[in-house]
Amino acid sequence: MIDTSSERQDLADQLEAAGAIRTPAWQKAVESIPRELFLAPGVFVPAGAGLWRPVVAADTDPAEWIRTVYTNESLVTQLDNHLTADQAQGSVEGIPTSSSTVPALVLEMIEELEVDDGHQVLEIGTGTGYSAALMCHRLGEDNVTTIEVDPGVAARADAALESAGISTWTVTGDGLLGLPRRAPYDRVIATCGVRRIPYTWIRQTRPGGVILATVGTLATGTGLAKLTVREDGTADGRFIAHTNFMLARSQATTPIAGDLSSRVAYADSERRSLVAPTDLDELMPAFLVQLAAPTAQVLRVRDSHGELRVHLFDPDRESFAELLPDGDEWRVRQGGPVRLWDDVERALLGWAAEGRPDITEVRLHVTERSHTYLIGNSPDLRWVHPLH
C-alpha cells in the first residue's frame, strides 16, 4: 500500500489556504484519513461527448491513481444507480448517481456544522464514507451515524470505513423518513439534495441543534441552508452558499421527455416577456425560479432553425410557459391554471428592485406544515411552500 501522507498533507494545506479548513481539528482529520480507501474499486472521469471513462484502482499505475484521488475535485463513483468503474468496458454513457464530493465543499460544510466535543451527528447520504470518516476522526465513531439508501453504496462505504479502522453506526434505508433512534441529534448534515427539509429531521434534532442541507428542485437552482432548531419545534436560518448535490432518490423528479410541441400547443395567453429567460443561466435567478415555481422544470431546446426556446412545465399543476425569441425581446405563451412565468417574473423583478441581493439574504422558516422563504420585507419576495 502506497504511503499517501504527503498527499494528504498537501491536500490539507491546499484546503486551508482556500479557506475550506478553518480549525486545526479538521486539518488533522484530512491529514489522517486516506481518501483512496473510499474510492474503491475506482471512479469515472469525463471523456467528452457525454461519455465517462472508468479509472480502476487495480488496473491503473499507482502514481496516476494517487494523483487522481488527491485532486480537489468531485469524483463520480457510480452511474445509473448501479454501474461502478470495475464493471464498465471502456468509456460509457450514464448519469452520475453517487460520487465523492469535492473535498473543499466537504470541509466547508463540515466546518459550518460548528461541532463540539460530545456532539451526536447524523449524516444523510453516506456515499463513499469519506466525510463520515472525517467526522469520526474529529468526534469519535460512537458519535456519528450515517445513512445511505443504496445497499451497494453502503456496503462499499462500510468496507472502506473498516479498512480505515473506523466502526461507526451505518444505516441502510431512507433517511428522509425513518431515522435511527439515536435522537436527539446535535447536528444533521445532508450530502444529497432535497426539495424540502423533511420535518422528521427537525423533530429528531435537539433544540439549538443545527441542520445543514442543500435545498431546491432545479439542477442549478439549489442552495445550502443552515437552520437552527427552536424549542417550539420550528427551525430558522438562511442560505449560506450556492451548492449543487444529487437529489435524494426518494425526492428525485422524472425529467420531462418526448415531444414538447404537443405540450405547448394550446396556450391561453401570449404577451411580451418583461424578463429574458437567458437570465436563468445565472445562479441567483435560477434559485429564485425554484422559489417562485417550486414544482416546475425548466427545459432549453433549439428549434429546427437553431433558435433557443425555453420551457417551464409543471406537471403537478398541468401548466406551462414557453419563451420565444422576438427580435431583441422575448414573448411568452402560457397555458393551464397557473401562470408560471408571471410568478417567475414577479420574483425576478422584485429581486432586481431590492438591488439583486445574494443568496445569503434568503431566510428560511420551517414548521411542520410549511417552508417559508423571505428576502427583505417585500411581499413579492416571500414564498410559502406547504409540506405535503
N, C-alpha and C positions, 0 to 999 in steps of 0.2 A: 504494500500500500504506500502510495506516494505521500510524503510529508508536505502538507499544504499550509503549514503555519505561516510562512512568509506571505503567501497569497491572502490568507485570512487577515493578516496584519495590514497588508496593502489595502484590502477592501475596507477594513475598519477606518483606516486613515482617510481614505477617499470619502467615505460617508460622513466622517466628522468634518472634513473640510467643506463638504457641501451643505452642512447644517442638518443632515438627517439624523446624526447621532449628537446628542447634547449632554449626555451624562456618562460617567465612567463605567457604570454597571453594564450599559448596553454596548459600549465599546468592547468590554471584556467578553460579552456574550458572542459578538461577531468574531472576535479573535479566537474563541474557543470551539465554536460549532462548525465542523467541516460541511460546507454546503454540498459537496459532491455526494455525500451519503444520501442526500434527499433527492437526487436526480436520477437514480437508477430506475429502469435499465438504460434510459437515455432521454434525449429531447428532440424536438423538431425545430429546425431553423428555417426562416423564409428562403424559398428557392426561386422566387419570381413567378409571375403569371398565375398567382393564386395557389402555387404548389408549396409543399413543405418537405424539406429534406431531413430524413432521420439521422441523428448522430447517436450511435450506440456506444456506451462507455467501453464495453468489452472489445469492440472492433475498431476503436479509434486510438491513434497514437496518444499515449498518456499525457504528453506535454500539451497536445492540442485539446484534449478533453479538459484538462485543468484550466486552460485559457478560456474555453467556452464557459465553464462553470463559474469562473470568477469575474466575468463581465458584469457590470452593473446594469443588467438588462433582464427583462422578463423572459423566461424560457418555457415554451409550451411542452407539456409532458403527456398530453392526451388529445386525440382528435375524435370527434363524433361520439363522445361518451363511451368509447371502448378501445380505440386503437392506440397502442403505445409504440415507441420507436423501434423496439426489437421485433415487432410484428409486421412492420412496413417493408415492402420490397421496392426500394428506390423511392424517388420523390412521389408524393401523393397529394391529392386534393383532400380537403377536410376543414371542419370548423373546430377551432380550439375549444375544449371543454374542461381542461384543467391545466394549470401552469404553476411555475414558481415565480411569484411576483418579483418585480424589480426590487432589489434589496433596499434601495433608497426609500421607496414608498413603504416597504415593510417596517423599516426603522422609524420613519416619520410617524406612522400610525401608532406603533408601539410606544414611542415617546409621548404622543398625545394622550395615551391612556393614563399617564401620571400614576403609575402603580407604586405601591409602597410595600414594605415587608409584611408578609402575612395575608396580603390580598388574595382572594379567590377570583380567578379569571376564567371566563368562558369564551372560547374561540368558536365561531361558527364558520365552518369551511376549513378542514384540516389541510386539504391539498397535499403537498409534498411532505408536510410536517416540519418544515424548516422554521417557520415562525413560532410554532408550538415549542420547538426545541430551544429557541432563543429565550422564550418566556420561562421555560422550565429552568434554564440556567440561572436566570435572574431571581425567580421566585421559589424554586423548588418544585419538583414534579408533582407533589401532593396538592399543590395549589393551582394547577392548570388542568382544565377539562377542555377537550376539543371534539367537535362533532363533524362528521363527514357523511354525506348522503350516499356516495358511491362506494359500495363494498370493496371493489378492486383498488380504488384510490386509497381507501382507509387501510387496507392490508399492506400496501406498499409503504404507506406512511408509518405504520406500526413497526414494520421491519427496519425502516431507516432509523426510527427513534430508538429501537432496541440496539441497533448497531452502534448508535452514539451513546449507549449506556443509560438511556432515559426510559422510564416506565411511567408514563402519565396516564390519565384516565381518558381513553379514546372511545368515543361512542359512534356507532354507525346508525344513522337514522336521519330524520328530518328535524333539524334544529329550529325550524320555524314553528313547529307545533309542540311536540312533547320534549321538554328539556330535562336533562338529568336532575335528580333530586339532590343537588348539592346547594341549591339556592338557600339564602340569597347570595348572589354573586356581588362582588365589589366592582368588577369591570366586565363588560361584554364587548367583544370586538368581532366584527364580521369581515371575513376576507372574500366575500362574494357580494354581489349587488342585490338589493331588494327594492321592490316597488314601494313598499311601506315598511316601517318599523313594526314588526309583529308585537302586539300588546303582551304576548307571552314573555318577551324579553324584559319588558318593563316590570311586569308582575314578579319576575324572579330576580330582580336586581335590588339590592339594598338601597333604601333612601340615602341620597348623597352619592350613590354609585354612578358610574359613567358608562354610557353606551356609545360606541363608535361604529358607524356603518355607512356604506355608500348607498345612497337613496336616489331612485329615479327610474325612468322607464325607457328613455331613448339612449341609444348606444353612446352618443356624445354629450348627452344632457344630464349627466348624473353628478352628484356632489357628495362630499364626505361630511356627514352630520355628526356633531358631538353633543350629546344630550346628558343632562343630569336628572336623575330620578328624584321626585319630590315625595314628601310624606303622604300626600293625598293620592298617590298612585298615578300622577301625571308625570310628564318629562318635558323639560325645556332646554333649548340650546340654540345653536346656529350652525350653519355650514362653514367649514374652515378651509376647504380647498375643492377644486375640481378633481375628481377621480373617476376611474372607469374600470369596474370589475365585471366579470361574467355574472349574469343574473343567477341567483339560486334556481336550481332546476325546477322546483315546485312553483316558482313565480315567473318562469320564462314564458314569453308570448310566442304564438305561432306567427311567423312572418307572413305578410300579405304576398301572395304569389298569383301567377296566372295572368289572364287578360285583364289589364287595368281599364281598358276603354269601356267595357261594359259596366264597370263600377261607377264611372263618372258620366254616363251617357245622359242622365236626366237631372239637370240642375234646376233648382228653384229660383236661383238669383244669380246675377252676374254684375260685376262692378269693377272699378279701378281699385287696385290694392293700395293701401296707404303705406305699406311696408314691403320692401323687396324680400322675397323668400331666401335670396342668397345670404341675407344677414344671419340665417340659421347655421351657416358654416362656422360662426363664432361660438365659443364655449358658452358665454352667458346667455345670449339669445336662445341657444339650443336648450339650455337649462330651464329658461322661462317657458318654453313650449310645453315641457312636461309638467309644469305647474298649471298652466292655463288649459291644457288639453291632456290630462293625465292618462287616458286610455287610448290615445291616438298614436298611429305610426306615421312616420314621415318617409316618403319614398321619392327619390330623384331619378328621373328617367329621361332619355333622349328620344325624340320622335324620329320619324323617317328622314327628316331634313336636318337632324343633328341638334335641334333646338331643345333646350332644357325645359322640362316640366316638373313641377314639384307638387306632390300629392300628400294630403293628410287624410287618412282613413281611420275611422273609429267604428270598428265592427260592433262594439258593445252598444253603441247608440245609433247605429245604422246611418251614419253621417259621413260626408266627405267634403273636402275642399280641393280644388285644382287651380294651381297658379300657372298662368300662361304669359310668356313674354309678349309685350305690345310696344314695339319701338324701344324707347328708353324707360318704359314703365312696365308694370305687370297688371294683368287682370285676374280676378278671382271668380271662379264658378263654385257655388256651394249647393249641396243637397242634403236632405234629411232634416230631422227635427232640431239639430244643434248646428249653429253657425260657428264651425270650428275656427275659421280664420278670423272672425270677428273677435273671438276670445283671445286669440294669439296676438292680433293687432293691439288690442286694449292693453295687454301685458307689455308688449314691446314699446308702445308709445308712452305708457306710464313710466316704464323704466328709464326711457330717454329723458323724460321730463324731470325725473329725480336726479339726473346727472350721471346716468349709466353706472350705478353702484356695482361693486364686485360681489361675488357670491358670498363673501364673508359678512355681507349686510343682510343676508337672508336668515330670518329666525324661524324656528320650528317649535310648535307646541303639540304634544301628543297626548291624547286621552284614550280611554277605552273605545270611544266612538268615532274619533276623527283625528286627522292630521291638519293643522292649520299652519300655513306658510305666510310670512309677512315680510315686507320691505318697507321700512319707514312707517308712515301713518296714512299712506294713500289707499283709498278704497279700491283702486284699480290694481293694487299690488298686495292683495290679500286673497288667499285661496283656501277653501275648506274642502278637504277630501274625506268623505265618510269612509270608515273602515267597515268592510262587508264581512 
